Amino acid sequence: MVALSLALGITLGYYFPLSVPVFIFLLLLLPAILLVPREFRGRVLFVFLMILAGFCWLSWQEAKYQSDLSIARWNDRGPYPVTGEVVEDLSSITGNNIYLKPLLIDQSRVKYGLIQLDKRYLPVALKNGDLIRLRLFLKKPSVQLNPGGFSNYKYLKKKGIFSQGYLVGEIEKLGQINHLFKDSVINLKKRLLKLLDATIVRPYNEILKALILGERDHLPEEWESGFTRAGANHLLAISGLHVGFILLIFLAFFNSLDLSPGLRNFSISLLLILYMVLTGLRASILRAGILSLSFLWAPYFKREGDLLNLLGLTSIINLLINPYDLFTVGFQLTYLVLLMIVLWGRILSNYLHPLLAVSIAAQLASIPLTAYYFNLITPVGILTNIWAIPLVGLIVSGAMVGLVLGLINPIFSWLLNKFIYYLLVVLRLGIRFMVRIPLGYLEVPSPYPVTVFIIIGFLIFLPFILKKRIVPLNISKRERRLNLMVIIALLIILVHLIIPLFQKDLEIIFFAVGQGDAILIHLPPDKYIIVDGGGMAGQDSNKGEQVILPYLKKQGIKKLDLIFVTHFDTDHVLGITSLVEKRMVDLVVFPANFQRNQLAEEIIKTAGRKDIPIRMAAEGDTFKIGELFLQVLNPPRNLPYQLSRNDNSLVLKLVYRRFTLLLTGDLEKEGEYRLLRANYNLRSQILKFGHHGSGSSSTYSFLKKVLPEEGIVSVGRNNFGHPSPSVLQRASSLGIRIWRTDRQGAIMIKTDGYSYRIKGFKD
């Protein structure tokens, strides 16, 4: 109850940070406690104080971020001279990032927040404790720009990282601040990582780094995705399972030395604490370590450890160290899985083998969270864990012994890793087999948060109802209560499932994909059209994978009725191949007379392999889905000369009842003049400005002919000066309201065909 109260207070502080009204409201509740019956008053008061403490603790974290002594106030400014201390992250020694704890910036004192630096772009190697001076341009980490997207700002803020630094000039080393214990642990970890590199081949060295030392930065994507789809991704993250096996190794070793129980436990405790620090003190390790230490010492003090109380204690310690952990999937999974094993393991073991019972209990916990965060349900995980957990235990135990002996002589590690290698091969083949089992993993839409809470609450409280010794009810009352709970939960979930069926509005999303275009059109109830797929050449910017597919997964969209490729510039088409590969598609439409390139050939090849038809479209063609019409105005059907790739763009006029939208791809002024000469009805309520607002598009005469109320510019950071100030001036002179994806995030439109609503995601 204490842990839950603290978590509730932290949640209030997270969603209402530094809220004076909420704080006053909580204080006003204090006199109401006097109305509580005397026998319960002390407990209620304690719960209230824990909620208040949680609220204040999280609000304090937010106050540090907004403080004048925070590095955050220097974001998006500079470059400035910064003096600070280098901090290495023990949970990610092999990663690309290193951190700077700033002390002075432009001669002003800084106290709160770290700066993230990319080691790949630094001219010198830095290590923990280095005191350095350098010039940095400080940038606020990127915020979420799209529905269902990722906020690097929130992710880093939860870790106390408030800025990203970009070096200007050289780095001056001023000295070294010694942190004897941490420096020793870092050096030990680096030595162990080198030992693994030297004694086992890739990629198996990276697997062992993840399994034993928590270093996942270079884990092959095949292993990551395979374990996720097989329902065993938790095996790749150091957790209670790994700590348990390591504890058994320590116990076996020290028991063989015939030490006194006190000395044995003390020695094991020191090694466990060292291992916890070595792997970065992440939430799962902290929880497992404290539980292990508690059960280790409980017999010594002749006390029986209560697992639920210990679980609450570890979560309180975790939240006092970092309250933001409460909102991470790792924290939620590690505590919920263990809680479900405690609550359901004994009940299920009455009917099933204990190993199967534990596996099912763990899956019960993971289903709502993996569905919400990863859009996956993995029934096959029940089978995977039965054989994979013992195998991973053997691998972890053997590799850990090998590492310890390898510190004496690397030959011992090399010999043991020869055996471990074959176990890893078996693990890899086994995971591949589990992934191929039909219906082993299912892609599902993200449930509503309230649905997740109901399911988790139901799973937590149902065992207490089923256990007669905990809730002494006669059978009829128990059944009535259980039935009532089930009915209420099902009704709430059913309402959330039914509500979308009554959605009648046409929805259009212009995704924020940087310097590129990607548009989704949704015609209720289940018709979906994609226009372009975003992406930029030479960058890790496949927006089909990074932006569009995650959104489709969260919405449960598995089938696309139409995909339009306006033209084959990378910033419009790079993500299309992923969509054609990973979604069911009825038809792909190219512009007639398009110029073939590598991206076009990839789409043609992928579509051919999946039997997806491709059609060439030109002026005069019309696509009709229900009441939605898509009229093709460009490219021209027959021309005696080859148009430029931009002027050969598909131009689509969307008509839905009385609502109109004009999509122009990268059409430039020559193409616009042709449309004007053709005397099409270009008038539209909303215009997607051509070529990202380039000065070579959106001429005054074209804008005057279309005369939109709203103009959408799909644009990102670029070196072309997009959007052009002259274009923005033309739009202003004609009273066109401009929406920009770089500033407002995804632009979302809803219309019933007669009126429309438009907003930016960030707004």
VENDALIN-V373327 format. One record per run of one state. SS is the DSSP state (a for helix, b for strand, c for the rest). FROM is the first residue (numbers start at 1). TO is the last residue. If there is no record, write none. Layout:
SS;FROM;TO, SS;FROM;TO
This chain:
c;1;1, a;2;15, c;16;19, a;20;29, c;30;30, a;31;35, c;36;37, a;38;66, c;67;69, b;70;70, a;71;74, c;75;76, b;77;87, c;88;96, b;97;105, c;106;107, b;108;109, c;110;111, b;112;112, c;113;113, b;114;118, a;119;121, c;122;129, b;130;139, c;140;151, a;152;157, c;158;160, b;161;176, c;177;179, a;180;199, c;200;203, a;204;213, c;214;220, a;221;229, c;230;232, a;233;236, c;237;239, a;240;255, c;256;260, a;261;278, c;279;282, a;283;298, c;299;306, a;307;321, c;322;322, a;323;327, c;328;328, a;329;349, c;350;353, a;354;374, c;375;375, b;376;377, c;378;380, a;381;408, c;409;409, a;410;435, c;436;441, b;442;443, c;444;448, a;449;466, c;467;474, a;475;502, c;503;505, b;506;510, c;511;517, b;518;523, c;524;526, b;527;533, c;534;542, a;543;555, c;556;558, b;559;560, c;561;561, b;562;565, c;566;569, a;570;573, c;574;575, a;576;582, c;583;583, b;584;585, c;586;586, b;587;591, c;592;597, a;598;609, c;610;612, b;613;617, c;618;621, b;622;625, c;626;627, b;628;634, c;635;650, b;651;656, c;657;658, b;659;663, c;664;668, a;669;677, c;678;685, b;686;688, c;689;689, a;690;693, c;694;699, a;700;706, c;707;709, b;710;713, c;714;724, a;725;733, c;734;736, b;737;740, a;741;744, c;745;746, b;747;751, c;752;755, b;756;760, c;761;763
